[in-house]
């Protein structure tokens, strides 16, 4: 610990005597300063032991001493050393009384003790304290490094909490707690999610202090530090203590930040290699080569292939709109299912793996979705495969896992944000479109990909953020008839009948609708129209003559019925 007035008083070589403020000797001394100025306050920084001989002071004037001592206390001077046998044979009573009144420790310095000896004693004690702090910091760094190598982030947090005599917590990019030590601090750490999210929005490196004496709602003082080397932090560290950190504790925290950055922030080259490996695994699955995919996946992605998985295909609405206008249905492999070729498409390329590793915010909203899915998988220890595919993002994740749940919850939040038009995420990501396949195995990966694309197409047409393939079977095909291409087909198919009816020579469209809705039952359909069944038969023959198609063909009846439904939905 730094030197105190008490340690100086107990220094056998200095022979100091306490004349006032004996109950306040435990205060630390930052430096010993000699000044004979009548007003040395402008040159004080606080924490000094001021040494004087009263060369320019009327030390016997009570009022002058009260003003002098009061100004010293206001400047943060922690003690006053008065040399006797120089200008005064003993400490003047006026100075003693003023020091007692203001609570300023007053030390008598004997003539044989030079001020230089006191300054050297203070300097040596400060240097010894700094050496102890540095030594303790290096010891803490070695222990934290050992824990990081043997027990991972959890062991490192445990060692850090012991070093600072408090608690420590690690958060992911979403603000969720990944690990905490000791366990009793879990609730305290969980309450800081909002502060961690605000820290994430600042450029790294960033830090903040929460709680402490200036925040009465928290008993402890918490330091938050962003972790990561990119512009957007990928995680954060919280350190809670009863008081501000000392030098040794500060060394430990800085070491923990460096080590956690190394363990949580993978290098750009490693992330790029994992990206290429994941792309190869997905390519082999879609090409119908699950055995080769399993061999390449190894331990990194292998667990995904040992249980049912689901495929998510996501794209931004701008890409969806362009795709819809071009009437393109892309598929890995140049548009042929099972072609096994994952390649960028469109004019706006997504950022590289290196850019994503650096936290580059460009490319949102797909980058944000990838961050949500990967963070959720990391918290639960799941494997997840995230592959950028041009203007799309393909995710392969375990069925029923936290990554699927987080994806669904994220889409639901965007859907709610779009409805309310409020949250920041909605403003940035509301136009994200996702399709989610049904559970599948490695053999059926190509079919699952197609299901995800179909669900994505439906989500795009319906103006939804996310559609799951199971919802398509449980729903109705009729909403799909709202597509412009379907309406154009319906208008062309029924145009001749509408032109006939416009001449006033009959109501063929209404008659056709009634006949089809009654499944070809003449009497029931005629009754609905209020005409004789022979009249209805005549009208149906006219429909066949005008269209050049036979109503006995079930395909013709189906097309006509869908055309009628499509045009009636306008």
N, C-alpha and C positions, 0 to 999 in steps of 0.2 A: 504494500500500500504506500501511497506518497507520504512524505514527512508531514508531521503535525506539530503544532506548538508544544504539545506534551512531549513528543520525542526530542525536541530541541531542549526543553527544560531538563529532561532526564539525561541529556548528553553530558557526560562527566567533564569533558574538556572545556565546555562553554561557561559553566558556572552561572547560569541565568537564574534570576529570582523573580517570582511572580508577585507583582504589586497590585494588580486588579484583574478581574475577569477570570479567576481561577476555575470557574465552572464551564469555561468555553475553550479549553485547550485542545479538544479533540478535532478541531477544524483543520483541514488540509492546508498546507502552505505551498503555493505555486512558485513563489520566488522570494528572495530577500533583496530588498532595494534600499539604498541609502539616498536620502534627500534632505537637504537643509532648507529647502524652499519654504516660505511661509504658507504657500498653497501648492502642494505637490499633486493635488487631485487630477489635473489635466493629464498627468503622465502615468496614472494608475490604470491597470486593466482589471483589477479585482483578484483577490486571493493572495496578495502580497503581505509579507512581514516588513513593515517600514522601520528603518533604523535611523535614529536622529540623535543629535547632541544638543538641540535647541539653540543653535548658533544664532538664528534670526527670529527666534520666538520669545515672547514674554511669557515664559512658562509659569510664572507666578501670578498671572492675571487670570482669575477664575472665568470671567466672561470670554476672554480670548481663547482659553483652553477649551471651553465648551463648544465654541464655534469651530475650532480646529478639529477636535475629535469627532464632532457630528459630521463634518464634511468627509473625514476619512471613512467613517462607517458607511456613509452614503455611497462612497466610491467602491466599496467592497473590500477595503483593507481588513485583513483578518487579525492583525496584531501589531503592536507598536513596541519597538525596542528602544530603551532610553539609556544612553551611555552616561554613567556618573563619573565624577572626577575630571571632567573636561570643562564644561561651562557651568555645571552645577555639581556640588559635592554629593547631593542625593536627589532623588526624584521629587520635584516640587509637588506639594500637596494639591495645588490647583489642578495639575495634570492627572494625579491619581483620582481625585474626586470626579473629574470629567469622564475619565475612562470607566469608573465604576457606574456612573449615571448612564452612560451610553452602552454599557455592556461590552466594551472593547478590551480584550486582554492586553495588559501592560507588563512588559518584562524589563527588569533592571539588568543592564549589561555592565559588568565590572570593568574598571579601567584596563586591566590586564588582558581582557578579551577583545581583540580587534574585530571590527565589523566584517573584515575579510574572512575571519575564521567562521563566522556565522553563515556568510554567503557560501563558503566552501562546503560547510556541513549540509546546507540545504541542497546545493547542487549535487553533492555526492549521493544524498538520499534519493533525490529524483532520478539520478542515473541508475542507481541500484534498483529502484522500483521499475523503471523502464526495462532494465535487463531482465528482471524477474518476469515482467509481462511478456517480453519477446520470447524468453525461454519457455514460459508456460504456453505461449501461442504456438511455438514449434512442436511442443509435446502434444498439444491438442490437435494440430494438423496431422501428426503421425497417427494418432489414435483415430481420427476421423477417416483418414485414408485407409487404415486397416479395416475399419468397419465397413466402409464403402466397398472394399474388395471382397470381404468375406460375408457380409450380411446385407449388402445392397442399401438402398435409400432408407429402409426402416432402421437398420442398425446405425447408420450415420445419424439419423434424427435422434435416436436414443442417446448416442454419445454427445451430440450437440446440446441436448437438453441438460445433461449432466454437467457439461462444461460451463453453461451460463446460469445454472441453478434455476431453471425455468422449464419451458416447454417449447416444442418446435413442431411445425406441420408443413407438409408438402401438398401443393395444389396443382391440378392440371390446368390446361388453357381455359376450360369452361368455368373455373372457380370452384370445382368440387374437390373435397379433401381426398387425397390419395393415401397418405400415411400421416400418423401423428404419434408423438411420444412426449410424456407418458400418456397412457390411455385415458386418464382422467381429464385431459385437455381436449377431448374430442368435441364436446359441445361448444367450448370456447372457440375452437378452430372453425367449426361449422358456421358460427355467427358472422364470420368475416368474409363470406362469399361475395357480398356486394363490394367490399373494399378491394378484394382481389380482382373483380371484374373491372373496376375503375382503373386499377393499376395496369391491367392488360391493355387498356385503350391508350396508354402512354407509350412513347417510344422507349425502347430498352437501351441501356439499363435504367430502371426506375425503382424508387423506393418510397416508402411512406411510413409514418408513425401513427399508430392508433392507440388510444387509451392513455394511461398515465395520469399524473396530477392534473393536467389541463383538461382531461375528459372524465368527469365524475361518474359516467355510466359504466366504466370499466375499472376494475381494481388494478389490473396489470398493464404494463406498457408493452405494446406489440410493435415490432418492426416488420414491415413487409418488403420483400426484395423480389424483383422479377428475375427469372432464370432464362437464359437463352442468349444466342449471339446474333439473332436477327432483329429486324425492326419491330416485330411483334413478338412479345415474350410467349413462350410455349408452356411455362409453368411458373410457380411462385413459391417462395419460402416465407413462413411466418415464424418469428422468434418472440416468445412472450417472457418477460422478466418483471420482477417487482420494482426495479429501478433501471436507470440508464446503464448501458453496457460499459464496462471498464476496458482498458487496453487489451488485456488477455482475452476477454470475452469477444472483443471486436475482431481480433485475429481469428478466433474460432469460427465466428460467423462468416467472415470473408473466405476462409478455407472451405466451409460447407457450401457456400455459393458456387465456388469454382468446381468442387467435386460433384455437386448435384447437376451443374451444367454439363459436365462431362458424361454423367450417367443418364441424364434425361434428354440431352440434345445430341442426337447422332450426327455424325459428319455428313456433309452433302454427298460425298462419294458413296458412303454406305447406304444412304437413303436412295440414291440413284440405282445402286446395285439391287437393292430390294425391290425397287420399282420394276426393273427389267425382269427380275425373277418372277414377280407376281404376274406381269404381263405374259410371260412364257407359260406359266401354269394355267392361266385363264385361256390362252390360245389353244393349248393342248386339250383342255376340257371341252371347248367348243368344237374342236376338230374330231371329237369322239375317241380320244386317246387317254382315258383316265389312268391307266397304268403308268404311262410315261409322265403324266401330270403328277402323280403321287411320288414318283421317283425324283422329279425335279423339286417338288415342294419341300421335301425333307422335313426337318423339325420346325421350320419357320411357318409354313402353311399347311403341313401335313394334317394337323388336327382338324382342319376344316373339311377334309375329305373323308373323315372317319365317322361322320354323323350327317344327318340331313342339313342342307344349307339352303339359303335363299339368295337370289340375285336381285340387286337394285340397279336400275338404270336411271340416271338423273341428267337433266340438261336445263339450261337457262331458258326462260320463255322466249327470249329473242332468237335463240337457235331453233326452238320449237316452231316459232312463227315462220322462220325462213324455210324450215323443213316442210311445213305444211303447205306453204305457197308453191314450193317446187314439187310437192306431191312425191317426196322421197321417203322410202322406208329403209334406212340403212341397217346393215347387219355386219358384224365382224366378218371380213372376207369379201369385201367389195359388193355387199348386197346379197350374197348367197349364203343361206344358213349352213353352218358347218364348215365354212371356208377357212376359219381359223386365222384370220388376219385382222389384227387390231392396229388401226392406223389413224392419225389425225385427219379430221375432215373439216371443211369450212375454211373461212378466211381468217377467223380469229383463233389463233393457237393458244392453248392453255399454257401457263407457266411451267417451266421445267421442274424436275424433282428438286434441283438445287434451290430454285426460287421458293418452292414450297417449304423447304427445310429452313430457309432464311426468314420465313415468316412474311414473305411478300404478300400484301393484301390484295394484289391484283388478281383478277380471275374470280372474285366472288360472284355468285353465291356458291359455286361448286367447292371452292377451297374451304369455305366455312362448314359445309356439310361434311367434307372429308375430316375436318378437325373435330367435329362433334362425334362422328362415328369412331375415329381412331382413339379419341380420349376415353370414350365409354368402354371400348374394348380393352384399353390399357388398364383401366381401373378394375375391371373384372378378370383380367388375365386371359382374355379370349384372343384367339387369332382372328385377324380380319384382313381381307385382300382388297385393296383400293387401287384401281387402275384408271388413270386419266385416258380417255379415248377421244381425242380431238376436243370438241365442244361438249363432250359428255363425261360423266364419271360412272364407272362400273364398280359396284361393291359386291363382294361375295362374302357372306357372313353366316355364322351358325344360326340355324332356326331356333327361335326361342331364346336367343342370347340377348345380352344387354345392348349390343350394337344395333340389332334389329329394333329393339324397343326404343332406343334413343333416336333412331331414324324416324320412327313413327311419331314419337312425341315432338320431334323437331318440326316435322311436316304439319302436325296438328297445331303447333304454336304459330307457324307461318299462316296457316289457314285462318286461325283466330285473329292474328294481326291484320290480315287482309280485310277481314270483316269489320274490325274496329278502326283500321287505318291509323293505329297509334304507335306501336312499338318500333324501336330503331331497327331491330332485325327484320321486321316486316318491310320497312322501307328499302332495305338492301336486298332481301332474299325472297320477298313475297312471290316473285315470278319464277321461282324454282319449280320444276316439274319432275315428279318421280313416278316410276313404275316398279312394283314389287312382285316378284314371282311367287308361286306356291313352293312349299318345301320340295327339294329334289336331292338326288344323289349324284355322284360323279358321272354315271352313265347318261343321265338325263340333263346334263348341264346345258346343252344346246337348246333343248326344249324349254328349260327354265329361263334362259336368256330371251327366247322368243316371247315367253309369257310376260316377262318384264317389259319388253318393248311394246307388246299389245296393251298392257296396263298403262304404260307411258302415253301411248297414242290416245287412249280413252281419256286420261287425265288432261291431256292437251285440248281435246275436243270439248270436254265438259267444263273447262276452266278451273280444274281442281289442282291442288298442289301435289297430292299423292293418291294413287289408286292401286289397290292390291288385286292380283289376278283372281283371287277367290271371290271378290266382289262382283266380277264380271258375270260369273255363272249364277250368282244369287240375284242379279239385277235383271234388267230388261234390255233387249236389243233396240228398243224404240228410240231411246235418246241418241243412238248413233245415227239415226236417220236425219239428224239436224245438220249433218255435214254438207257443205256446199256442193261437193261432187255428187252426192246421193240426190240432192234436190234437183240438180241439173239433169240427172238421168230421169228422175220422175217427171219433170216438166216435159222433157222430150218424148217420153213414152205416152203421156196422156194428152199431148198438145192437140192431136187430131180430134180426140173426143171433145175437148173443150171448144175447139173451133166449130164442130158440128152443133154443139148445144147453143153456141152463140147465135146461130141462125134461127133459133126458135123452133127447130124441127124435132125436138125431143130432149129428154134429160138423161143422156146416156151415162154420164159420170155418176150421178146419184143412183141410177138403176144398177150400175156395176157394183157400187159400194154396198148397196142393200143385198144384192144377190150373193156377193162374196161373204158378207158378214153372216148370212144364213146358210153358208156352206152349200150353195146351189139348190136350196129347197125353194121351189117355185112359188108354192102357195104362201109360205111364210113371208118371203121377200115381197111378193105382190101385195100382200096385206099391209106390209110396212109402207109401201109406196102409195097405196090406195088406188091400184090399177088392177085390171084383169091379168091373170097369169099368162094369157096368150099375148097380151101387149108386152109383158116383160120378156117373153120368149123372143118376140120380134126384135126388141131392143138389144138383146144379147147377140142375136145373129148380126145386127148392124155393127155391134162392137167388134165382132170377129172379122167382118168384112172390112171395116175401116182400119183396124190394126194389122190385119193380115196374119192373125194368130188364132189358134184354137183354144177355147176355154176348157176343153177336155184335158189339156196338158197341165199337170199340177205345177210345173215350173212357171208356166205363164201366169197361172192364178196367183202364185206366190209373188212374182214380180209386180203384178198389178196391185195386189193388196199393199205391198210395201210402198209402192209409188203413191197410192192413195193416202197412206199414213204420213208419208213424208211431206206431201203437199198440204195436207190438212193441219200439219204442225206449224205452218207459217203464220 
